[in-house]
Amino acid sequence: MDTTTPTMLVLGTAEWSAQIATNQHYVVREFARDFETHFVESLGLRRVRLDARDLSRIARRVRNRVRGHAGTTHRPVPERARIVSPLIVPVHRRPTRLVNRILLERAVTAWRNSPRPRGLWTFTPVTYGLERYADFTVYHCVDLLGTFPGVDAVAVAAGERRLAALARPAIATSEAVGAHLRTTGFPDVRVLPNVADVDVFAAAGRPAAQRRPAALFAGNLSPHKLDYPLLRALAEGLRGRGELLLAGPVAAGGGGFDTELAELVRLGARYLGVLGIDELAEVAGTATVGLVPYALNPYTTGVSPLKCYEYLSAGLSVVSTAVPDVVRAARGSDAIGVADSVDDFVARVLGALAPATDPEIAARVGHARDFGWRARGELLRGIAGQAAGGQPTPVTGAPGA
């Protein structure tokens, strides 16, 4: 039996067909280059609401369970990957735990029966004990999950305490998440900030002469993440000077943002809807400023916005609120500006609206190339391969590690 090529089980916190690709989708793609990979869609950490969005999500899960993902075109399934859509109760306490454990174990039978080393790479701490079937376990923590509104913080905390004794290593995408994991008891924590599909954005970038004064935010339009008063002030400040472009799903993580979006559009912003990555790269390639207009709260303290590197690889300058991981990234790039107030944010955007020079654009693209998925995929496959062979996992090889 091959003792260095594992069969990977990736426990996700999103659906495979989620409108925005996140870290977990890219990790599955990168693992599937070399490994047989099973991706388990979200087990539902957030409390279900009986609204149109959640009911639609439940119906889609049932449909995927019955029909599979073979026809997926929005995000094609890699050749070596299999998408698992478990039908479990999204409540992770008694009396549903036993039922959920049985259903989940059955859903991943193919992975459990693999003759190769079995790797569990989990983005959720709620694993229902699947680590007991794994030859190695890695916890890949991309957010301070327990701080997100509606998430079962008790289940998250209990799961993280259990994984602390099992996961080697744990991966954190920001220093704040890393500090949280160490405090929880994880002995081996590697900080690997989020990276982006920089090659796609760089290829779509345009020279200075083909750009127009425009500030772009691409991401989930969520009341939990975005600083709406700041965006409103920016929309007002851009009138007659440039365009505010917004792209992404509306409140995909819960809450409501429809009223706020309508007001921003009334003030002159243009909502582009949900764009595929190629479409988004085309839009970014003709703009001048990328925005990270996040509210500062316990949840965003731990985020690592991969959009920073999407923006830079498209040749944009970046203006952000003082999200700790963006503050860290700004130390390595003159093109990332961090604002300390609403007025400062607006002033920085207005000051960066004019198209940069072609050498400035080239420098931003060059800096971003160090933060792409090509190198990160090699690093993560190396971690999994060495863990499968019982060897120490690599420490270096990624920016910010």
C-alpha positions as CSV (number, residue, x, y, z in Angstrom):
1,M,0.0,0.0,0.0
2,D,1.1,3.5,-0.8
3,T,2.0,5.1,2.6
4,T,2.6,8.7,1.4
5,T,-0.4,9.4,-0.8
6,P,-3.5,9.9,1.5
7,T,-7.2,9.9,0.8
8,M,-8.4,13.2,2.1
9,L,-11.7,14.0,3.8
10,V,-12.3,17.8,3.9
11,L,-15.1,18.9,6.3
12,G,-16.4,22.2,5.1
13,T,-18.4,25.1,6.5
14,A,-20.1,25.9,3.1
15,E,-21.8,24.3,0.2
16,W,-19.7,23.3,-2.8
17,S,-21.9,25.5,-4.9
18,A,-21.6,28.6,-2.6
19,Q,-21.7,31.8,-4.6
20,I,-18.2,32.9,-3.5
21,A,-15.2,30.6,-3.5
22,T,-13.5,30.5,-0.1
23,N,-10.4,28.9,1.3
24,Q,-12.0,25.4,1.6
25,H,-13.0,25.3,-2.1
26,Y,-9.5,26.1,-3.1
27,V,-8.0,23.5,-0.7
28,V,-10.2,20.8,-2.2
29,R,-9.1,21.9,-5.7
30,E,-5.4,21.8,-4.7
31,F,-5.7,18.4,-2.9
32,A,-7.5,16.9,-5.8
33,R,-4.4,17.6,-8.0
34,D,-2.7,14.6,-6.3
35,F,-5.0,13.0,-3.9
36,E,-8.4,11.3,-3.9
37,T,-10.5,14.0,-2.0
38,H,-13.9,13.9,-0.4
39,F,-15.5,17.2,0.5
40,V,-18.3,17.2,3.0
41,E,-20.6,20.2,2.7
42,S,-21.5,22.3,5.7
43,L,-23.0,20.5,8.7
44,G,-24.8,23.7,9.6
45,L,-23.2,25.5,12.5
46,R,-25.6,28.5,12.3
47,R,-29.1,28.2,13.6
48,V,-31.6,27.5,10.9
49,R,-34.2,30.2,10.2
50,L,-37.5,29.4,8.5
51,D,-36.9,32.1,5.8
52,A,-36.6,31.9,2.0
53,R,-32.8,31.7,2.0
54,D,-32.5,28.8,4.5
55,L,-35.4,26.9,3.1
56,S,-33.9,27.2,-0.4
57,R,-30.6,25.9,1.1
58,I,-32.3,22.9,2.7
59,A,-34.0,22.1,-0.6
60,R,-30.8,22.3,-2.5
61,R,-29.1,20.0,0.0
62,V,-31.8,17.4,-0.5
63,R,-31.5,17.7,-4.3
64,N,-27.7,17.4,-4.2
65,R,-28.0,14.3,-2.0
66,V,-30.4,12.7,-4.5
67,R,-28.9,13.8,-7.8
68,G,-25.3,14.5,-6.9
69,H,-23.1,17.3,-8.2
70,A,-22.1,15.8,-11.6
71,G,-23.9,18.6,-13.5
72,T,-22.3,21.4,-11.5
73,T,-21.1,24.2,-13.9
74,H,-20.9,27.1,-11.5
75,R,-18.0,25.4,-9.7
76,P,-17.0,22.2,-11.5
77,V,-16.0,19.3,-9.3
78,P,-12.3,18.4,-9.8
79,E,-11.6,15.0,-11.4
80,R,-10.3,13.4,-8.2
81,A,-12.8,15.0,-5.9
82,R,-16.2,13.8,-4.6
83,I,-18.8,16.0,-3.0
84,V,-20.7,14.6,0.0
85,S,-24.0,16.2,0.9
86,P,-25.0,14.6,4.3
87,L,-28.6,14.9,5.4
88,I,-28.2,15.6,9.1
89,V,-30.0,17.7,11.6
90,P,-28.3,21.1,11.9
91,V,-28.5,20.9,15.7
92,H,-25.3,19.6,17.4
93,R,-26.4,18.7,20.9
94,R,-28.4,16.0,22.4
95,P,-30.7,14.3,21.4
96,T,-29.6,14.7,17.7
97,R,-25.9,13.9,18.2
98,L,-26.1,10.1,17.9
99,V,-28.4,10.3,14.9
100,N,-26.1,12.8,13.2
101,R,-23.0,10.8,13.9
102,I,-24.5,7.7,12.3
103,L,-25.7,9.6,9.3
104,L,-22.3,11.3,8.8
105,E,-20.3,8.1,9.2
106,R,-22.5,6.5,6.5
107,A,-22.1,9.4,4.2
108,V,-18.3,9.1,4.3
109,T,-18.1,5.3,4.0
110,A,-15.9,5.5,0.9
111,W,-13.3,7.5,2.8
112,R,-13.5,5.3,5.9
113,N,-12.9,2.2,3.7
114,S,-9.9,3.6,1.8
115,P,-6.9,1.4,1.8
116,R,-4.6,4.4,1.7
117,P,-3.7,6.6,4.7
118,R,-6.8,8.6,5.6
119,G,-6.4,12.3,6.3
120,L,-9.1,14.4,7.9
121,W,-8.7,18.1,7.1
122,T,-11.5,19.9,8.8
123,F,-12.6,23.5,8.6
124,T,-15.2,22.9,11.3
125,P,-14.5,21.8,14.9
126,V,-17.8,19.8,14.8
127,T,-16.6,16.5,13.5
128,Y,-18.7,13.9,15.3
129,G,-15.6,11.9,16.0
130,L,-14.5,11.2,12.4
131,E,-10.9,11.8,13.5
132,R,-11.0,8.3,15.1
133,Y,-11.0,6.9,11.5
134,A,-8.2,9.1,10.4
135,D,-4.4,8.4,10.3
136,F,-3.9,12.1,10.8
137,T,-6.0,15.2,11.5
138,V,-5.5,18.8,10.6
139,Y,-7.8,21.6,11.9
140,H,-7.8,24.5,9.4
141,C,-9.4,27.4,11.2
142,V,-10.2,30.4,9.0
143,D,-12.4,32.4,11.4
144,L,-13.3,32.9,15.0
145,L,-16.3,30.8,14.4
146,G,-17.8,31.1,17.8
147,T,-18.2,34.8,17.5
148,F,-20.3,34.8,14.4
149,P,-24.0,35.6,15.1
150,G,-26.2,32.6,15.2
151,V,-23.4,30.0,15.4
152,D,-23.6,27.5,18.2
153,A,-20.6,28.8,20.1
154,V,-20.9,26.0,22.7
155,A,-20.6,23.3,20.1
156,V,-17.7,25.1,18.5
157,A,-15.8,25.5,21.7
158,A,-16.3,21.8,22.7
159,G,-15.2,20.7,19.3
160,E,-12.0,22.8,19.4
161,R,-11.1,21.6,22.9
162,R,-11.4,18.0,21.6
163,L,-9.4,18.7,18.5
164,A,-6.6,20.4,20.4
165,A,-5.4,17.0,21.6
166,L,-5.6,15.4,18.1
167,A,-4.8,17.9,15.3
168,R,-1.2,18.1,14.2
169,P,-0.8,20.7,13.1
170,A,-3.6,23.3,13.3
171,I,-3.6,26.0,10.7
172,A,-4.8,29.5,11.4
173,T,-5.4,32.1,8.7
174,S,-4.6,35.1,10.9
175,E,-2.6,35.9,14.0
176,A,-5.8,36.5,16.0
177,V,-7.1,33.0,15.1
178,G,-3.6,31.6,15.9
179,A,-3.7,33.2,19.3
180,H,-7.1,31.7,19.9
181,L,-6.0,28.2,19.0
182,R,-3.0,28.4,21.2
183,T,-5.1,29.6,24.1
184,T,-7.5,26.7,23.5
185,G,-4.6,24.2,23.8
186,F,-3.4,23.4,20.3
187,P,0.4,22.7,20.7
188,D,1.4,23.2,17.0
189,V,-0.2,26.2,15.2
190,R,0.9,27.4,11.8
191,V,-0.3,30.8,10.7
192,L,-1.0,30.8,6.9
193,P,-2.9,33.9,5.9
194,N,-5.4,33.4,3.1
195,V,-4.2,33.7,-0.4
196,A,-6.0,34.2,-3.7
197,D,-6.3,33.0,-7.3
198,V,-3.8,35.7,-8.3
199,D,-3.1,34.3,-11.8
200,V,-6.7,34.8,-12.9
201,F,-6.8,38.4,-11.7
202,A,-3.4,39.3,-13.0
203,A,-4.3,38.0,-16.5
204,A,-7.4,40.2,-16.6
205,G,-5.6,43.4,-15.4
206,R,-5.6,46.4,-17.8
207,P,-2.9,49.1,-18.3
208,A,-3.4,52.5,-16.7
209,A,-4.9,54.0,-19.9
210,Q,-7.8,51.5,-19.8
211,R,-8.8,52.1,-16.2
212,R,-11.5,54.4,-14.8
213,P,-11.9,56.0,-11.4
214,A,-13.8,53.2,-9.5
215,A,-13.7,51.7,-6.1
216,L,-14.7,48.0,-5.9
217,F,-15.9,45.8,-3.0
218,A,-16.2,42.1,-3.9
219,G,-17.6,39.8,-1.2
220,N,-20.5,38.9,0.9
221,L,-22.7,41.9,1.5
222,S,-23.3,41.0,5.1
223,P,-24.5,43.1,8.1
224,H,-22.1,41.1,10.3
225,K,-19.0,42.1,8.2
226,L,-19.6,45.4,6.5
227,D,-19.5,48.9,8.0
228,Y,-22.6,50.3,6.4
229,P,-22.3,53.9,7.7
230,L,-18.8,53.9,6.2
231,L,-20.1,52.6,2.8
232,R,-22.8,55.2,2.9
233,A,-20.3,58.0,3.5
234,L,-18.1,56.7,0.7
235,A,-21.0,56.6,-1.7
236,E,-21.8,60.2,-0.9
237,G,-18.1,61.2,-1.2
238,L,-17.7,59.5,-4.6
239,R,-20.6,61.4,-6.3
240,G,-19.2,63.2,-9.3
241,R,-15.7,61.8,-8.7
242,G,-15.8,58.1,-9.3
243,E,-18.0,55.0,-9.1
244,L,-18.7,52.7,-6.2
245,L,-19.0,49.1,-7.4
246,L,-20.4,46.3,-5.3
247,A,-20.3,42.6,-6.2
248,G,-21.4,39.5,-4.3
249,P,-24.3,37.7,-2.6
250,V,-26.5,39.6,-0.3
251,A,-26.3,38.4,3.3
252,A,-25.4,34.9,2.4
253,G,-24.3,34.3,6.0
254,G,-27.6,35.4,7.5
255,G,-29.1,38.7,8.5
256,G,-30.5,41.3,6.1
257,F,-28.7,43.8,3.9
258,D,-31.4,44.5,1.2
259,T,-32.5,47.8,2.6
260,E,-28.9,49.0,3.0
261,L,-28.0,47.9,-0.5
262,A,-31.0,49.8,-2.0
263,E,-29.9,52.9,-0.2
264,L,-26.4,52.6,-1.5
265,V,-27.7,52.2,-5.0
266,R,-29.9,55.3,-4.5
267,L,-26.7,57.2,-3.6
268,G,-25.0,56.2,-6.8
269,A,-23.4,52.8,-6.1
270,R,-23.7,50.1,-8.8
271,Y,-24.6,46.6,-7.7
272,L,-23.1,44.1,-10.2
273,G,-24.7,41.0,-8.7
274,V,-22.9,37.7,-8.0
275,L,-20.0,37.4,-10.5
276,G,-17.9,34.4,-11.4
277,I,-14.2,34.7,-10.7
278,D,-13.4,35.5,-14.4
279,E,-16.1,38.1,-14.5
280,L,-15.0,39.6,-11.3
281,A,-11.4,39.7,-12.5
282,E,-12.5,41.6,-15.6
283,V,-14.3,44.2,-13.5
284,A,-11.3,44.6,-11.1
285,G,-8.9,44.9,-14.0
286,T,-10.5,48.2,-15.1
287,A,-11.0,49.8,-11.6
288,T,-8.5,51.6,-9.5
289,V,-9.2,50.9,-5.8
290,G,-10.2,47.7,-3.9
291,L,-12.1,48.0,-0.7
292,V,-12.1,46.1,2.6
293,P,-14.9,48.1,4.4
294,Y,-15.3,45.8,7.3
295,A,-16.9,46.6,10.6
296,L,-14.5,46.1,13.6
297,N,-16.0,43.5,15.8
298,P,-15.0,40.2,17.5
299,Y,-15.7,38.2,14.3
300,T,-13.7,40.4,11.9
301,T,-10.8,40.5,14.4
302,G,-9.9,37.0,13.0
303,V,-10.6,37.4,9.3
304,S,-7.9,37.2,6.7
305,P,-9.4,38.8,3.6
306,L,-8.1,37.0,0.5
307,K,-9.6,39.9,-1.5
308,C,-6.5,42.0,-0.6
309,Y,-4.5,39.8,-2.9
310,E,-7.2,39.6,-5.5
311,Y,-7.2,43.4,-5.7
312,L,-3.4,43.7,-5.7
313,S,-3.0,41.1,-8.4
314,A,-5.5,43.1,-10.5
315,G,-3.3,46.2,-10.1
316,L,-5.5,48.0,-7.6
317,S,-4.5,49.9,-4.5
318,V,-6.3,48.7,-1.4
319,V,-8.1,50.7,1.3
320,S,-9.2,48.9,4.4
321,T,-10.5,49.5,7.9
322,A,-8.1,48.5,10.7
323,V,-8.7,44.7,10.4
324,P,-5.7,43.2,12.2
325,D,-4.7,40.9,9.4
326,V,-4.9,43.7,6.8
327,V,-2.8,45.9,9.1
328,R,-0.2,43.1,9.0
329,A,-0.4,42.8,5.2
330,A,0.0,46.6,4.9
331,R,3.5,46.4,6.4
332,G,4.7,44.6,3.3
333,S,3.0,46.7,0.6
334,D,2.8,50.5,0.0
335,A,-0.4,49.8,-2.0
336,I,-2.4,48.8,1.1
337,G,-3.8,51.7,3.1
338,V,-5.4,51.3,6.5
339,A,-7.9,54.0,7.7
340,D,-8.5,54.9,11.3
341,S,-11.9,56.6,10.8
342,V,-14.7,56.9,8.3
343,D,-13.4,60.3,7.2
344,D,-9.9,58.9,6.7
345,F,-11.3,55.9,4.8
346,V,-13.2,58.2,2.4
347,A,-10.2,60.5,2.0
348,R,-7.9,57.6,1.2
349,V,-10.2,56.2,-1.5
350,L,-10.6,59.6,-3.1
351,G,-6.9,60.1,-3.0
352,A,-6.3,56.8,-4.8
353,L,-9.1,57.1,-7.5
354,A,-6.9,58.3,-10.3
355,P,-5.3,55.5,-12.3
356,A,-1.9,54.5,-11.2
357,T,1.1,54.4,-13.5
358,D,1.9,51.2,-15.4
359,P,5.0,50.6,-13.3
360,E,3.0,51.0,-10.1
361,I,0.4,48.5,-11.4
362,A,3.2,46.1,-12.3
363,A,4.7,46.4,-8.8
364,R,1.4,45.5,-7.2
365,V,0.9,42.5,-9.4
366,G,4.4,41.3,-8.7
367,H,3.9,41.6,-4.9
368,A,0.7,39.6,-5.1
369,R,2.2,36.7,-6.9
370,D,3.8,35.6,-3.7
371,F,0.3,35.1,-2.2
372,G,-1.2,32.7,-4.8
373,W,-2.7,29.2,-4.7
374,R,0.0,27.7,-6.8
375,A,2.6,27.8,-4.0
376,R,0.1,27.4,-1.2
377,G,-1.3,24.2,-2.8
378,E,2.2,22.7,-2.9
379,L,2.7,23.6,0.7
380,L,-0.6,22.0,1.9
381,R,-0.1,18.9,-0.2
382,G,3.3,18.6,1.4
383,I,1.8,18.9,4.9
384,A,-0.7,16.2,4.1
385,G,1.8,13.9,2.4
386,Q,4.3,14.1,5.1
387,A,1.7,13.5,7.8
388,A,0.5,10.5,5.9
389,G,4.0,9.1,6.0
390,G,4.4,9.8,9.7
391,Q,7.0,12.5,9.1
392,P,7.2,16.0,10.6
393,T,5.2,18.5,8.6
394,P,7.0,21.5,7.0
395,V,7.1,24.8,8.7
396,T,8.2,27.1,6.0
397,G,7.1,27.7,2.4
398,A,4.4,30.3,2.6
399,P,4.3,34.1,3.1
400,G,3.4,34.9,6.7
401,A,4.0,31.4,8.0
